[in-house]
Structures are given as C-alpha cells and as structure tokens.
Amino acid sequence: MLKNAFRIFAKYNIQIYKYIAMRTKYNRILLKLSGESLAGGKGHGIDTERLNAYASQIQEVVASGVQVAIVIGGGNIFRGLQGASKGFDRVKGDQMGMLATVINSLALSSALEAVGQPAKVFTAINMFPIGEHYSKWRAIEAMDRGEVAIISGGTGNPFFTTDTGSALRGIEVQADVMLKGTRVDGIYTADPEKDPTATKFTEITYDEVYTRGLKVMDLTATALCKENGLPIIVFDMDTPGNLAKVLAGDTIGTLVY
C-alpha cells in the first residue's frame, strides 16, 4: 500500500512539474496557423477533424495557464496573390483573403467553444458583430480572462501576408514566442517533401534564414521578429500533443532566434 502511495505521489509530482515547466517556459504565445493546414487532406475548405484536433491541443495548453493569441491564414479559401495572377485587382484580392481569415477564425472559435474553451474573435477591420475590432489592450484583457484571442484580417492592409500580421500581433500583445504550426516538423535545408536529402535545423538565426533563402516566413515578418527580439519556433502542429511539448520546452521543431 505504501509503495502504491509513493507511486501515485510520484505520478502527480511529475504532472505538477510539467505544469510548472510549461508555465515558466512561455507565459503568453502567438500561435500562427496556416489556412492550408485547416484543409487537412482535402486541400481546400475546412476539415472538421483537423479543426477539432487543433482545438483540443489549444484547450490543453490554456488549461495549463498559458495565454494564447492566434492568427490564421486564409489560403484554404482564397489567397490574394493567386487571385491577382488570375486577373483580380491586387487590393481587392488581398481583401478577399482577409475575409477568408475571418471565416477560418470563426470556425476555430466555434470548435474551441465546443470543447469548453472560451474564445474571442478580433478583426483588423471593423466587422461588428462578426468580431470585435482589434485592439492590443482588448486582446490582452481577453487572454487575462482565460479566453483565446483569435486575431483575424491580417494587418488590415493589402500587400501584407498573415505571416507579417502574426509577427506584428505577437509583438503588440507582448508574446514570449511566436509558434508557427505547420505540417512539417521544422525548417530544412530544402523542401523535405521534394528533396529526400534535406536536413533539419534544430535552431537557426534570423540572418541565416535570409541568407540561405529559406521560405520560413516572408522577409517583412522575419525582420519584424528580429528587430523586436521575438523568437519563432516552427513545428508540426498536426501531431497531437506537439503544442504542449513545445511549450514544455521539448526540443521539437526549429527555433529561429
């Protein structure tokens, strides 16, 4: 009986240790999700299984005490650059892309609320009652209340990507780190899906990302993170539990610093 008691005590001690470790590693994060990742294997639209899996991972880390802000791309619905290549006016195409991010954000907020995690959608352009007009202070207040702040609409301006939007929002809400959740488990010397000889970086500097021409984020986003000291971790979000592992300090993915 005593041995069982020690075993139970040890088990809960480990859980408490992991909880503390997660909280002390990062207290507030900006999670960037691509629109394509929400499409799952379908290639377009929203895969509800993938969406619900993401919601469960996010709910888990919020329950541990980590504050979460999220920016989602809209490439699963519409991408402004692709529209421009087909004859759309670039400004209108980018505005359509902004609306696509709002759709994805509403879908994620609904999935989070379904698992009992409060969430609030903010929009870069005033779109009440679809979402609250974004303000740094209102987003932080939401996170302080235990809500997930989902910030949609990119920067609200054309010619800027959601990568730049996520860097900007991460800096504004004073996140400790920007986590870029993708379907690839980090940054490689080349596209691992096309080049089997590609090797993975455990960590890499902002400057090296630029000089090697690695397509991690666009140059504006990388420069913003560098200038403001916001580290980036690129990791595989599609593997359940990976978000919690990153926050606990496990060396998965690639750190950009």
N, C-alpha and C positions, 0 to 999 in steps of 0.2 A: 504493500500500500504506500509506504514511504517512497519507494522507487518511482511509483506512478505519479505521486505528488510532485517529485522533483522533475519528472519528465514534462508534466503539464506546466510547471513553473518555467522551465527552460523554453518550452514552446512559446509561451506568452511573452517571455523576455525577448526572444528573437523578434516576435511581431512588433513589440514596443520599440526595439532598437531600429528596426526597418522604418517604422513610422517616424521616429525622431530623425533618422538619417535623411529621409525624404524631405522632411520639413526644413532641415538645416542646409541641405544642398541647394535647393531653389525654393523660394517662398512665393514668387509670382512668375508666371511664364506667359509667353506669347506663342501659341501653337498655330503654325501655318499648315493648312491642309490644301491639297490641290483639288480642283474640281474633278479632274480625271480620276483621282483615287475614289471619289464617291460613286463613280460609274461602275466600279468593280469590273467584272469580266465582260459586261455588256458593251463597254466602250463609249456609251453615251447615256444621258439621263442619270437617274439616281437608283443605285442598288440598295434596297432597304436592308438587306442583310449586312452589307458593309457599313451602312449608316448606323444601324443599331449596335454593331460591334464597336464602332468608334465611340458612340455614346456611353457604352459600358466602361470602356477604358477611361474616358474623361471623368465619368462619375466616380470611379475608383480613386483617382488622384485628388479630386476635390474633397472627397470624404476624408482623405489623409491630412487635409489642412492646406493644400497648395491652391493658390489663387490662379485662375485660368482665364486668359483672354484668347480669342480665336479669330483668325482671318482665313476665309475660304476663297479659293479661286472659283472661276465660273466656266472653265474650259470644257466641262462635260455638257454644257448647254450652248454656250456661244463664246467665241474668242474674237475680240476686236480686230486683231491683226489678220486673222483668216477672212473676216468679213471684208476688210479693206482690200485684200488680194482678189476678192471676187466683185469688186466694184462699189462696195459700200463706202460712204463718206467715213473717213477715219474717226472723226469725233463722234458721229452717231454710232459707229461700230463699237467704240470703246464704251459709250453709254449703255449700249445693249449688253455688253459684257458686265458692266456694273450691276445691271438688273439681274443678270444670271447669278452673281454672287449673293444677291439678296434672296433669291429663290433657294439656293443651297443653304443659306444661313437660317432661313425659316424652317427648312426641313430638319436641320440639325437641332435647332431649339426644340422642335416638336419631339424628336427622338430622345433628347435629354430629359424633357419633362415626363415622358412616358416611363423612364426608369427612376423617376423621383428626384431628378436633379434640376433645380430652378435655373433658368437661363433667360437672358435679356438680349434682344437683337437691337443693335445700333446701326444706323445708316449714315454714310458720309454726306448724303444729300437728304434734305428734309423730306421724309416719306410717311409722316404720321397719317394713319395709325398703324402702318405696317411695321414700323420700328421707330425707336426714339432717335432723334437727331444726335449724332455722335458728339460727345464732349469727353475729354480726358477725365474730368472730375466725376462725371456721372458714371463712366465705365469703372473707375476705381471704387466708387461707392457701391456699385453692384457687386463687384468682387469681394468687397469688405463684408457684404451681407451673405456671402456664400453662393452667389449666383455666378454662372459662367457668362462673361461678356463676349458676345459674338458680334464682331465689328465688320459690317458689310459695306459694299460700294467702293472698295479700293480706297484711293485718296480722294475720290470725288471729282477727279480731273482726268481728262483724256491724256494719252501718251505716257501714262504711268502704269506699271504692272501691279498685280496684287502682291508680288514679292516686295516691291518698294512700299506698298501700302502696309504690309505686315512689319517691315523694318521700322517704318515711321510710327505705327501704333505701338510697337514694342518699346520704342524709345519713349514715347509720350506717356505710356502708363507705367513706366519705370520697371519693366520686366527684368528679371535677373538673367534670362536667356531666351533666345528665340529657337524653338524646336520646329524643324521643318520635317513633317511627316510625309514620307513618300512610299513607293512600293519597292524601292531599292534600299539596301541596308547600309548606305553610307555613300561617300564620294570615292570614285575610282579614277584611275589614270585615263580611262576611256569608258565608253558605254559598255557595261558588263553584259548587257543583253545582246550586243553585237560583236564584242571582242572578248573571246574567252581568256585571253592573256592579260586582261586588265587587272590591275592590283588595287587593293583598297587602302585608303589613308585612314589611320587612326585619328590623326589630327593634322591640321594644315593651317597656314596663316592666310589672312585675307589677301595679302600681296601675292602669295603663291597661287591662289585661286585665279587671280587676274593674269599673272604672267604665263601660267600654263593654259589659259583659255578654257578653264573648266566651267561647264554650264551648271553651276550650282544655283545661282540667282543672277538677276541682271546686275549690271555694273553699278547702277544708282543705289540699289538695295545693299550691295556689298560695301560700297563707300559709306553709306549712312551708318551701317553697323560698325565699321572700322572707326569712323570718326567719333562715334559715341560709345565705343567700348562695349557693344552688345555682342556677346558670343553667340554662335549659331551651332546647333547640333542637327545634323542630317541623319535620319534613322528610318527604319522600316516600321511604319505605323500599322501596316496590315497584319502583323503578327500580334495576336492578343497578348497583353501583358507588357509589351515593349515600352509603352509610355511610362508605366510605373517603374520599370527597370532603369530607364534613362534618368528619371527624377531621383531614384535611389542612388545614383552615381555609378551604375554599372557601365563598363566600357563597351557599349554597343553603338553603332553608328560612327560618325566622324565629327570631331569638334573643329570648328573654324574659329580662330582667335586672332 
